[in-house]
Amino acid sequence: MGSPSIKKKSKGAKKKVVVATRVSSRIPRDGIPIADKAMKRARERDELTGNPFTILNNTSNDSLKEIALDLDIDDSFLMRILLL
């Protein structure tokens, strides 16, 4: 009966980084990371559309209350919200 052989790990060459051999023709190679492009596109989209509710920041509470009452929204509910 023989003893099991012990295999030594070789300290050979380091693992190489795998580099893609093919690239997409749909993505231009301009050196800008895709994540940066996505953030820029989102920022531009937000600037174009904006928030439609920002107009309410410039409207007085009295005017908003008047509009809500015209829409038959409960007055006691409005008073609780406006007093918070």
JOKAFEN-V767900 format. One record per residue. RES is the residue in one small letter. PHI is phi as a letter, one per 20 degrees, with the letter a starting at -180 (none if undefined). NEAR is the number of other ideal C-beta (glycine too) atoms within 8 Angstrom. Layout:
RES:PHI:NEAR  RES:PHI:NEAR
This chain:
m:none:2  g:d:3  s:f:4  p:f:4  s:e:4  i:d:4  k:e:4  k:e:4  k:f:4  s:e:4  k:e:3  g:f:3  a:f:4  k:f:3  k:f:4  k:e:5  v:f:4  v:f:4  v:d:4  a:f:5  t:e:3  r:c:3  v:c:6  s:f:4  s:e:4  r:e:3  i:d:7  p:f:3  r:e:5  d:d:4  g:n:3  i:e:6  p:f:5  i:f:7  a:f:6  d:f:8  k:f:9  a:f:8  m:f:8  k:f:8  r:f:8  a:f:8  r:f:8  e:f:8  r:f:8  d:f:8  e:f:7  l:f:6  t:e:6  g:m:7  n:e:5  p:f:5  f:e:6  t:f:8  i:f:7  l:f:7  n:f:6  n:e:5  t:d:7  s:f:5  n:f:6  d:f:6  s:f:8  l:f:10  k:f:10  e:f:8  i:f:8  a:f:9  l:f:10  d:f:6  l:e:6  d:m:4  i:e:8  d:g:5  d:f:7  s:f:6  f:f:8  l:f:12  m:f:8  r:f:8  i:f:7  l:f:8  l:e:5  l:f:4
